[in-house]
Amino acid sequence: MNESIAVIYEGGVLRPLQPLALPEHSHLEVQIVRRPTGDQRKLAYDALQAAGIISAQVPGEELPMISEAQLVAAARALAVAGPLSELIIAEREGR
């Protein structure tokens, strides 16, 4: 099983930021992937905005409240199509 976890490097040791479901003395292979800094995230965000892929939300712009009836109607409409995983599998199989 492969999984990705967040770690911190302290005192020459990589320490997981959450508990791991592993037996003691497990041998693992580690791949180092640096998380982007705030500056890198801003550059990526600005590039996506400039390309028209995303748009900025106007500060203070509030989204309309959704009523309980609207939530129920949306859930019923989504339930008609079936599980998303089945739709994806059917699409891949050309059904």
N, C-alpha and C positions, 0 to 999 in steps of 0.2 A: 504494500500500500504506500503510495506517495502522498505526502501532504505538505503544505506550506505553513510555517509557523513564524511568528515574530520573535526575534531574539535581541538581546543587547550584549555588546562586547564590553566586559569589565574585567580588569585585572588579568588579562590574557586568556579569559574564558568566555565562551559563548553561553549565555544563560537564557533559557526560554522565558517568555513573558507570560505564559500560561502553562498549567500542568499538562504533561504528556502521558498518553495511555500506552506506555512502553514498559516492558520488564527491565529491571536493573541490569546494567552491563550490556545493553543492546548495542550492537555495532551498526552504525548508520553512515551514510554518505551525505555530506553537506555541500550544498551549492550556495555560494555567497552572491546575493542580489541586493544591491544597495537601494534603499528606499529614496525616492526623490525628495529633495529639500523643498522648502517653501518657495524658493526662487525658481526651481525647476518646474514646480506645479504651476506657478503663475505664468511662466513662459509657455507651457503646454496649453493652459487655459486660453491665453491670449491668441495662440496660433489656431486653436479650434474655433475661437470666436471670429478671427479674421477670415477663416476659410468658410464661414457660414454654417459650420456643423452644429454649433451650439449658439444660443443667444443669452445675453445677460438678463437676469431678473432685475427689474427695477426695484431699488431698495424701498422698502415700505409698502410695496405692492402686495396686497393681501389676496389670497386665493379665496374663492367663494366657499362657504360652508356646504357640506354635502349632508342631506337629510338621511335619516334612517331608511326611509322608503326608497331613496335613490340608491343607497348601498345594497338593499335587498334586491332591487331591480337589476343592478349591475351583476350581483352574484348569480342571479338566475340566468341572466344572459350569458355569462361566462361558463356556467355549468352545462349549458346546452351543447357546447362545442366539445366537451370532454376534457380530459387532462392534456395539458400542453405537451407533455412528453409523447403522448400517443399521436398528437397532431404532427409533431416533428418527425416521428418514425414513419408515419403514413406518407408524409411529404417526401421523405428520402427514398421510400420504396415506390414512389410514383402512383400512389393510390388516390 
